[in-house]
């Protein structure tokens, strides 16, 4: 089974927030990209459960 292709994106964020996210990613044993992907997927899943909608 092939992994889905991932799109590269560029975002801007506050330096302070980025520093915190890097610390959380390191604590979780993941690189920054992996950590952000997981956090966003979890957030989307919670929203879908709450609203009963799929995006």
Secondary structure per residue as TSV (DSSP state, phi and psi in degrees):
chain	resnum	aa	ss	phi	psi
A	1	X	-	360.0	129.0
A	2	X	-	-83.6	142.6
A	3	X	-	-71.6	146.5
A	4	X	-	-65.6	146.9
A	5	X	-	-68.4	144.8
A	6	X	-	-110.7	138.9
A	7	X	-	-92.2	141.3
A	8	X	-	-87.8	135.8
A	9	X	-	-131.2	156.6
A	10	X	-	-121.6	129.4
A	11	X	-	-129.1	160.4
A	12	X	-	-112.9	137.9
A	13	X	-	-149.5	162.5
A	14	X	-	-63.1	140.2
A	15	X	H	-57.0	-40.1
A	16	X	H	-62.6	-43.1
A	17	X	H	-65.8	-41.9
A	18	X	H	-61.4	-41.7
A	19	X	H	-61.4	-41.8
A	20	X	H	-65.6	-42.0
A	21	X	H	-64.8	-39.3
A	22	X	H	-61.6	-40.6
A	23	X	H	-64.7	-44.5
A	24	X	H	-63.3	-40.4
A	25	X	H	-63.3	-44.7
A	26	X	H	-62.6	-43.4
A	27	X	H	-60.7	-34.8
A	28	X	T	-83.4	-5.1
A	29	X	T	75.0	30.5
A	30	X	-	-127.6	159.9
A	31	X	-	-80.4	168.2
A	32	X	H	-57.5	-46.2
A	33	X	H	-62.7	-46.0
A	34	X	H	-60.0	-45.1
A	35	X	H	-63.0	-47.1
A	36	X	H	-61.5	-41.3
A	37	X	H	-59.5	-46.2
A	38	X	H	-63.9	-45.8
A	39	X	H	-61.6	-43.6
A	40	X	H	-66.1	-41.9
A	41	X	H	-61.0	-43.5
A	42	X	H	-63.5	-41.3
A	43	X	H	-62.8	-45.9
A	44	X	H	-61.8	-42.9
A	45	X	H	-61.2	-42.2
A	46	X	H	-63.4	-41.7
A	47	X	H	-64.1	-40.8
A	48	X	H	-65.3	-39.8
A	49	X	H	-65.9	-43.3
A	50	X	H	-64.4	-44.5
A	51	X	H	-91.0	-13.4
A	52	X	T	67.1	23.2
A	53	X	-	-121.1	156.0
A	54	X	-	-110.9	141.9
A	55	X	-	-106.1	360.0
